[in-house]
Amino acid sequence: MIAAAMPKPLDAARHGSALKLHRDCGFGEVSIAPLPPRKPTKPPTPKIGTAPAINNLTSGVAAHSAGGIGRGGARNRADRESHALTIAHVANLRAAESHAKRIGLPFTRMISIHWQAAGVPLAGMAKATGRFTDLMAKALARHGSGTAWLWVHENVPGNGDDKGGHCHLLIYAPADLVSRLTALQRGWLRRITGQPYRARVIHSKPIGGRLGLEAGNPDLHAVNLKAALAYVLKGASPKAASQFGLERLEPGGRVIGKRCGTSQNIGATARKAKD
């Protein structure tokens, strides 16, 4: 199941202690051991395979290209195929995450949608994800909140309904609106697919394991957000992983159409205008 594969939240350290990720604990737990100051080291060059993974009010609008630059072009063809996130993809997604934080819309929630289990064909995933984010943005706007998001598609063959075409989203949703948002999600999926909701199609959880972590413990939220982003980027190509020091790699599979995207308010054009 997708839910089982998603990163687990990292526990909080004691007040005043440094956060340290154990490399021998699978996803990585946070220790409470004080750490002496040390100079940053260059990230190791990753290898293919599953490695330990290190979880202003502007409405989000879907960007027109995965790279966030311009519109149309060959890279946006609906029948375009890809098998991994490129260097440009990873650079854009990482920059978008940083910009979301800059404009006061840090990602607070991770959502995974199993489009294949919902009956959406591989070639229809991009349209389905676009409709989902549009419905989400409009729902939050009705309650006076802006949002931002990024998403990545994967298609991993497997046995049963635990794999296949699916989407990982990182979004901003204020803690006081999460219950309303989650109550609407299954209805959105029914509208998008035209079919009754099927169990385990969507899995949604706060980054770090609890609501409001970004305000209550910003440092711990930052550690968990780094882990969540690393998980979303695990389908990067070896070249992209090497360039950005990504330590967790898994095959992202064949995807038709856009492989990833962001809301316009954190895309390349918005970032350039802000700078």
C-alpha positions in Angstrom: 0.0 0.0 0.0 1.1 3.6 -0.7 0.3 4.5 2.9 2.8 2.0 4.2 5.5 3.3 2.0 5.1 7.0 2.9 7.7 8.5 5.3 7.0 8.3 9.0 7.1 11.5 11.1 10.3 12.2 13.0 9.8 12.5 16.7 10.7 15.7 18.6 13.9 16.1 20.5 14.0 17.5 24.0 14.0 21.2 24.3 17.4 22.6 23.7 18.9 19.5 22.1 20.0 19.1 18.6 18.1 17.0 16.0 20.1 14.1 14.6 19.0 11.5 12.2 20.1 7.9 12.8 21.3 6.3 9.5 20.6 2.8 10.8 16.9 3.3 11.5 15.3 2.9 8.1 13.5 6.2 7.5 15.4 7.9 10.3 14.4 8.7 13.9 15.4 11.9 15.6 17.8 11.5 18.5 18.2 13.8 21.5 21.9 13.7 21.7 23.6 17.1 21.7 25.8 17.6 18.7 29.1 19.6 18.5 29.3 22.3 15.8 30.7 20.9 12.6 31.4 22.1 9.1 28.9 21.0 6.4 30.1 18.1 4.4 29.5 17.4 0.7 26.6 14.9 0.3 27.7 11.5 -0.9 26.9 10.5 -4.5 23.8 8.2 -4.3 23.4 4.9 -6.0 20.4 3.2 -7.5 18.3 1.3 -5.1 16.3 1.8 -1.9 18.4 3.7 0.7 17.4 5.3 4.0 15.4 8.5 3.4 16.2 11.4 5.4 8.7 14.3 6.6 0.1 36.8 2.5 -2.8 35.1 1.1 -2.1 33.9 -2.4 -4.3 31.3 -4.0 -2.5 28.5 -5.7 -3.0 28.1 -9.5 -1.7 25.2 -11.4 1.4 25.9 -13.3 1.5 25.3 -17.1 4.7 23.3 -17.2 6.6 21.0 -15.0 9.7 23.2 -15.3 7.6 26.3 -14.6 9.1 28.2 -17.6 6.8 29.2 -20.4 3.8 27.4 -21.8 3.2 24.7 -24.4 6.0 23.1 -26.2 7.0 19.5 -26.7 7.6 18.8 -23.1 3.9 19.5 -22.3 2.5 17.0 -24.9 -0.2 14.8 -23.3 1.5 11.7 -24.9 5.0 12.6 -23.7 6.6 9.7 -21.8 9.2 9.8 -19.1 10.8 7.4 -16.7 12.4 9.6 -14.0 12.6 13.1 -12.6 15.3 15.1 -14.5 17.8 17.5 -13.1 15.5 20.4 -14.2 12.5 18.7 -12.5 14.3 18.3 -9.2 15.7 21.8 -9.3 12.3 23.3 -9.9 10.6 21.3 -7.2 13.2 22.1 -4.6 13.1 25.8 -5.4 9.3 25.7 -5.3 9.4 24.2 -1.8 11.7 26.9 -0.6 9.6 29.7 -2.2 6.4 28.4 -0.6 8.1 28.9 2.8 9.3 32.4 1.8 5.8 33.5 1.0 4.3 32.1 4.2 2.8 29.0 2.7 5.1 26.2 3.9 4.0 22.7 3.0 2.1 21.2 6.0 0.5 18.1 4.5 1.4 15.1 2.3 -1.3 13.5 0.2 -1.0 10.4 -1.9 -3.6 9.5 -4.5 -3.7 6.0 -6.1 -5.2 7.0 -9.4 -5.0 3.5 -10.9 -7.0 2.1 -8.0 -9.5 4.9 -8.6 -10.0 3.8 -12.2 -7.9 6.6 -13.9 -5.8 5.5 -16.8 -2.1 6.3 -16.9 -2.6 9.0 -19.6 -5.3 10.6 -17.5 -3.4 11.1 -14.3 -2.2 14.7 -15.1 -5.7 15.9 -15.8 -7.0 14.2 -12.7 -4.3 15.7 -10.5 -5.0 19.1 -12.0 -8.7 18.8 -11.1 -7.9 17.7 -7.6 -5.6 20.6 -6.9 -8.1 23.1 -8.4 -10.9 21.8 -6.2 -8.6 21.9 -3.2 -7.5 25.5 -3.9 -11.1 26.7 -4.4 -12.2 25.0 -1.2 -9.5 26.7 0.8 -10.1 30.1 -0.8 -13.8 29.9 0.2 -12.6 29.8 3.8 -10.2 32.7 3.3 -6.9 30.7 2.9 -4.4 30.6 0.2 -2.4 27.5 -0.6 0.6 26.2 -2.5 1.5 22.7 -3.7 3.8 20.5 -5.7 3.2 17.1 -7.1 5.0 14.1 -8.6 3.6 11.2 -10.5 4.9 7.7 -10.3 3.9 4.4 -11.9 5.4 1.3 -10.2 4.2 -2.1 -11.3 3.2 -4.4 -8.4 0.9 -7.1 -7.2 -2.7 -6.1 -6.3 -3.8 -2.5 -5.8 -0.7 -1.3 -3.8 1.1 0.0 -6.9 0.5 1.4 -10.3 -0.1 5.0 -11.3 -0.2 7.3 -8.3 0.5 10.9 -7.2 2.3 12.4 -4.3 1.4 15.9 -3.2 2.9 18.3 -0.7 0.5 21.1 0.1 -0.1 24.0 2.4 -3.3 23.8 4.4 -3.8 25.7 7.7 -4.4 23.4 10.7 -7.9 24.9 11.4 -9.1 23.9 7.9 -7.7 20.4 7.7 -10.8 18.7 9.0 -13.0 20.4 6.4 -10.5 19.7 3.6 -10.2 16.0 4.4 -14.0 15.7 4.6 -14.3 16.9 1.0 -11.6 14.8 -0.6 -13.6 11.6 -1.3 -16.3 13.7 -2.9 -13.7 15.3 -5.2 -12.5 11.9 -6.2 -16.0 10.8 -7.1 -16.5 13.9 -9.2 -13.1 13.4 -11.0 -13.5 9.7 -11.7 -17.3 9.4 -12.0 -17.1 6.3 -9.8 -17.8 5.5 -6.2 -14.9 6.0 -3.9 -12.7 2.9 -3.3 -11.0 2.2 0.0 -7.3 3.2 0.3 -7.3 5.4 -2.9 -6.3 8.5 -0.9 -4.0 8.8 2.1 -3.5 12.2 3.8 -1.5 13.1 6.8 0.3 16.1 8.4 4.0 16.5 7.8 5.6 15.6 11.0 2.6 13.6 12.3 0.6 16.3 14.0 -1.3 19.5 13.0 0.3 22.8 13.6 3.8 21.5 13.9 5.1 24.3 11.6 4.0 26.8 14.2 4.6 24.9 17.4 8.0 23.5 16.5 9.4 25.0 13.3 12.7 23.2 13.6 11.1 19.8 13.8 8.7 20.7 11.0 11.7 21.6 8.8 13.4 18.3 9.4 10.2 16.4 8.6 9.5 18.5 5.5 13.0 17.8 4.3 12.2 14.1 4.7 8.9 14.4 2.9 10.5 16.2 0.0 13.2 13.6 -0.3 10.5 10.9 -0.4 8.7 12.7 -3.2 11.9 13.1 -5.2 12.9 9.4 -4.9 12.1 8.8 -8.5 14.9 11.0 -9.7 17.3 9.9 -12.4 20.8 8.9 -11.3 22.2 12.2 -12.7 19.7 14.3 -10.8 20.2 12.3 -7.6 24.0 12.7 -7.9 23.8 16.5 -8.5 21.4 17.1 -5.6 22.8 14.6 -3.1 19.5 12.5 -3.0 20.1 9.5 -0.8 16.9 7.6 -1.5 16.3 6.3 -5.1 13.5 4.1 -6.3 12.2 3.5 -9.9 9.6 6.1 -10.7 8.2 4.1 -13.6 6.7 5.1 -17.0 4.6 8.2 -16.8 2.5 9.7 -19.7 2.2 13.4 -19.8 3.5 15.7 -17.1 5.5 14.0 -14.5 5.5 16.8 -11.9 4.2 20.3 -11.3 3.7 23.1 -8.9 1.1 25.8 -8.3 1.8 29.0 -10.2 2.5 31.0 -7.1 5.7 29.0 -6.4 6.6 28.3 -10.0 9.7 29.7 -11.8 7.9 32.9 -13.0 6.6 33.7 -9.6 10.0 33.1 -8.1 11.7 35.3 -10.6 9.2 38.1 -10.0 9.7 37.9 -6.2 13.5 38.0 -6.6 
